[in-house]
Amino acid sequence: MSTTKERKKPRISINKLGEYMTGTPFNRKTIITEQKKPPVFKSAYYQFAELAIVSFLSSINKNISSLDNSINELQSFRPSKGYQRSKNRSNIEAITSFKNAYQGLSDLSQYSIKRGSQKVPKLKVGGVNISIRPELILTTKNDDDNNDVGVIKLYFSKNSPLDEETGNYISTATHQWVEKNLVSTELNAPHHMTLVYDVFSGKIFTPPRSFIKRRKDIEAACEEIYLMWPHM
């Protein structure tokens, strides 16, 4: 398996952190190894589906035909390699799953929605940089100065849907990122506006209000990753 260049500084993606928090010791070791020497083929696997979903959610009219157009475009491709064919099918399935279940996000009409930036600061915890790149930024449409801010973080995994425990850890860390990077004197970050959306299952996860223990768990896990990193 080919890998990208080895990462010198401890770093983990938010999805892998979620797996790490609930994984077995062997799985944790594997996650650290893959984060230090990430396989090339795992990069941007659902990029097309992500773009289609983000474009739909950030549009004013939210025309369902835009999702159909994205599916048709993927179906028109005829990749020669098996990996590319599998990637195409998975992206079609992701868009289709979202199309069939996105009504669970129907109350988004109360928010102004814009695309998240591709380049955002990482959340540093316990010596580890956690990569959290929310795809969408939400703000309330209040006329006063007490506006709220939140995000939507999309989760893509056809074969590993989020369970409640993993989803809660991912949403807790994502909310911490929001507090660190988006909150200001004019913007608050209520828990219910940090959404982690499992595209294939249609489930939505928000950070629990009793977040202090979970943040401590995440910090302890990151300290463990930091100590293990040089030995992987």
C-alpha positions as CSV (number, residue, x, y, z in Angstrom):
1,M,0.0,0.0,0.0
2,S,1.5,3.3,-1.0
3,T,1.5,6.1,1.5
4,T,1.9,9.9,1.5
5,K,4.9,11.5,3.1
6,E,5.2,10.7,6.8
7,R,3.8,13.3,9.2
8,K,6.3,14.5,11.8
9,K,3.9,16.2,14.1
10,P,1.0,14.4,15.8
11,R,-2.2,14.9,13.8
12,I,-5.5,13.1,13.5
13,S,-8.7,13.7,11.6
14,I,-11.9,14.3,13.5
15,N,-13.5,11.1,12.1
16,K,-10.5,9.0,13.1
17,L,-10.5,10.6,16.5
18,G,-14.1,9.5,16.9
19,E,-13.0,5.9,16.0
20,Y,-10.1,6.2,18.4
21,M,-12.3,7.2,21.3
22,T,-14.3,4.0,21.1
23,G,-11.7,1.6,19.5
24,T,-9.9,-1.4,20.8
25,P,-6.2,-1.1,21.7
26,F,-5.3,-2.8,18.4
27,N,-7.5,-0.4,16.4
28,R,-6.1,2.6,18.2
29,K,-2.6,1.5,17.3
30,T,-3.7,1.1,13.6
31,I,-5.3,4.5,13.6
32,I,-2.1,6.3,14.9
33,T,0.0,4.4,12.3
34,E,-2.4,5.4,9.4
35,Q,-2.5,9.0,10.6
36,K,1.3,9.2,10.7
37,K,1.6,7.5,7.3
38,P,-1.7,8.0,5.6
39,P,-2.6,5.8,2.6
40,V,-2.9,7.7,-0.6
41,F,-6.1,6.1,-1.8
42,K,-8.1,7.3,1.3
43,S,-7.7,11.0,0.4
44,A,-10.8,12.8,-0.8
45,Y,-12.8,9.7,-1.6
46,Y,-16.2,11.4,-1.3
47,Q,-15.1,14.8,-2.7
48,F,-17.7,14.8,-5.5
49,A,-20.6,13.9,-3.2
50,E,-19.4,16.4,-0.6
51,L,-19.4,19.2,-3.3
52,A,-22.9,18.2,-4.5
53,I,-24.3,18.2,-0.9
54,V,-22.6,21.4,0.2
55,S,-23.8,23.2,-3.0
56,F,-27.3,22.0,-2.3
57,L,-27.4,23.0,1.3
58,S,-25.8,26.4,0.8
59,S,-28.1,27.4,-2.1
60,I,-31.1,29.6,-1.5
61,N,-33.7,27.5,-3.3
62,K,-32.4,24.1,-2.4
63,N,-33.5,22.6,-5.7
64,I,-33.5,18.8,-5.6
65,S,-32.7,18.7,-9.3
66,S,-29.1,19.8,-8.5
67,L,-28.6,16.5,-6.7
68,D,-30.1,14.6,-9.6
69,N,-27.8,16.4,-12.0
70,S,-24.8,15.4,-9.9
71,I,-25.9,11.8,-9.9
72,N,-26.4,11.9,-13.7
73,E,-22.9,13.4,-14.1
74,L,-21.3,10.6,-12.1
75,Q,-23.3,7.9,-14.0
76,S,-22.1,9.3,-17.3
77,F,-18.5,8.7,-16.3
78,R,-16.9,5.4,-17.6
79,P,-13.8,5.0,-15.5
80,S,-11.5,2.2,-16.7
81,K,-10.0,1.3,-13.3
82,G,-11.8,-0.7,-10.7
83,Y,-10.9,1.7,-7.9
84,Q,-12.4,4.6,-9.8
85,R,-15.6,2.6,-10.6
86,S,-16.0,1.8,-7.0
87,K,-15.4,5.4,-6.0
88,N,-18.0,6.6,-8.5
89,R,-20.6,4.1,-7.2
90,S,-19.9,5.1,-3.6
91,N,-20.3,8.8,-4.4
92,I,-23.6,8.1,-6.2
93,E,-24.8,6.1,-3.2
94,A,-23.8,9.0,-0.9
95,I,-25.7,11.6,-2.9
96,T,-28.7,9.3,-3.2
97,S,-28.7,8.5,0.5
98,F,-28.6,12.3,1.3
99,K,-31.4,13.0,-1.2
100,N,-33.7,10.4,0.4
101,A,-33.1,11.6,4.0
102,Y,-32.1,15.2,4.1
103,Q,-35.5,16.3,5.3
104,G,-34.1,15.7,8.8
105,L,-32.2,18.9,8.2
106,S,-35.4,20.8,7.1
107,D,-35.3,23.3,10.0
108,L,-32.1,24.9,8.5
109,S,-34.4,27.5,7.0
110,Q,-33.9,29.6,10.2
111,Y,-30.2,30.0,9.4
112,S,-28.0,31.8,7.0
113,I,-25.7,29.1,5.5
114,K,-22.4,29.5,3.7
115,R,-19.6,27.1,2.7
116,G,-16.9,26.5,5.1
117,S,-13.3,27.3,4.1
118,Q,-11.0,24.6,2.8
119,K,-8.2,26.1,5.0
120,V,-9.1,26.4,8.7
121,P,-7.1,26.2,11.9
122,K,-6.7,22.8,13.5
123,L,-7.9,22.2,17.1
124,K,-4.8,21.5,19.2
125,V,-5.5,19.3,22.2
126,G,-3.0,17.4,24.3
127,G,-0.2,18.1,21.8
128,V,-2.1,16.8,18.9
129,N,-3.6,18.8,15.9
130,I,-7.1,17.7,15.3
131,S,-8.2,18.3,11.7
132,I,-11.8,19.6,11.7
133,R,-13.0,21.2,8.5
134,P,-16.8,21.9,8.8
135,E,-18.3,22.0,5.4
136,L,-21.0,24.6,6.2
137,I,-21.2,27.5,8.6
138,L,-24.6,28.4,10.1
139,T,-25.6,31.8,11.6
140,T,-29.0,32.9,12.9
141,K,-30.9,35.6,11.1
142,N,-31.6,37.7,14.2
143,D,-31.8,41.5,13.7
144,D,-30.2,42.2,17.0
145,D,-26.5,41.9,18.0
146,N,-27.0,38.5,19.8
147,N,-26.5,36.2,16.9
148,D,-25.6,32.5,17.1
149,V,-23.1,30.5,15.1
150,G,-22.7,26.8,14.3
151,V,-21.6,24.3,11.7
152,I,-22.5,21.2,9.8
153,K,-19.8,18.6,9.7
154,L,-20.6,15.8,7.1
155,Y,-19.6,12.3,7.9
156,F,-19.1,9.8,5.0
157,S,-18.8,6.1,5.6
158,K,-20.9,3.5,3.8
159,N,-19.8,0.6,5.9
160,S,-19.2,2.2,9.3
161,P,-22.2,4.3,10.4
162,L,-21.8,6.5,13.4
163,D,-23.1,5.1,16.7
164,E,-24.2,7.4,19.5
165,E,-21.0,7.3,21.4
166,T,-18.7,8.0,18.5
167,G,-21.1,10.7,17.1
168,N,-21.1,12.4,20.5
169,Y,-17.3,12.5,20.6
170,I,-17.1,13.9,17.1
171,S,-19.7,16.5,17.8
172,T,-18.1,17.5,21.1
173,A,-14.7,18.1,19.5
174,T,-16.4,20.0,16.6
175,H,-18.2,22.2,19.0
176,Q,-14.9,22.9,20.8
177,W,-13.5,24.0,17.4
178,V,-16.5,26.3,16.9
179,E,-15.9,27.9,20.2
180,K,-12.2,28.4,19.5
181,N,-12.6,29.7,15.9
182,L,-16.0,31.2,15.4
183,V,-17.3,32.6,18.7
184,S,-16.9,36.4,19.2
185,T,-18.5,39.1,21.3
186,E,-21.3,39.2,18.6
187,L,-21.6,35.4,18.2
188,N,-22.5,32.6,20.6
189,A,-22.2,28.9,19.9
190,P,-25.3,27.0,21.2
191,H,-24.9,23.2,21.3
192,H,-27.8,22.6,19.0
193,M,-26.2,24.5,16.1
194,T,-23.2,22.2,15.9
195,L,-24.4,19.3,13.7
196,V,-22.6,16.2,12.6
197,Y,-24.6,14.6,9.8
198,D,-24.0,10.9,8.9
199,V,-24.8,11.1,5.1
200,F,-25.4,7.4,4.6
201,S,-27.6,6.8,7.7
202,G,-29.3,10.2,7.8
203,K,-28.6,10.5,11.5
204,I,-27.8,13.9,13.1
205,F,-25.5,14.2,16.2
206,T,-25.2,17.3,18.4
207,P,-22.8,17.7,21.3
208,P,-24.3,16.7,24.6
209,R,-24.7,19.5,27.2
210,S,-22.7,17.4,29.7
211,F,-19.6,17.9,27.5
212,I,-16.9,18.5,30.2
213,K,-16.2,14.8,30.8
214,R,-16.1,14.1,27.0
215,R,-13.6,16.9,26.5
216,K,-11.4,15.4,29.2
217,D,-11.6,12.0,27.5
218,I,-10.6,13.6,24.2
219,E,-7.7,15.4,25.9
220,A,-6.5,12.2,27.5
221,A,-6.7,10.3,24.2
222,C,-4.7,13.1,22.4
223,E,-2.0,12.9,25.1
224,E,-1.9,9.1,24.5
225,I,-1.5,9.7,20.7
226,Y,1.2,12.3,21.4
227,L,3.2,9.8,23.4
228,M,2.8,7.0,20.9
229,W,3.5,9.0,17.8
230,P,7.3,8.7,17.8
231,H,7.1,4.9,18.1
232,M,4.8,4.2,15.2
